[in-house]
Amino acid sequence: MNLEWVKKNKKLSSKILGVNFLLMTLVLMFWSQPTEVMSENEKAMANVARLEAQVSGSSSKAKASSSESIMKEYKETQKTQLRVFLVLMFISGVGFLGYGFLKKESPLEED
């Protein structure tokens, strides 16, 4: 894309950028919706926890609970970061789209 075209058509390029941001936000929002299916890592962690519980009895519950709490905290942090990113992307998309529809003000001539 030629930079001269962008400078020449600021409003149109701003509209295009705003629409792209909004579309990417919608796609990411629906893509990141939680699923009911467990991931392969979660299945593997559950299997390892079961095997450890069988081998060592109930003494490894403290280890399992600490790793579970770390994993839950990690997932919550990821969800929060994704929400913040999507909100910022949505706001910037609306801003670019709004700027594309602003009319150019003509300077007032004083006599």
Secondary structure as UniProt FT lines:
FT   HELIX           3..8
FT   HELIX           10..31
FT   HELIX           40..56
FT   HELIX           57..60
FT   HELIX           61..101
//
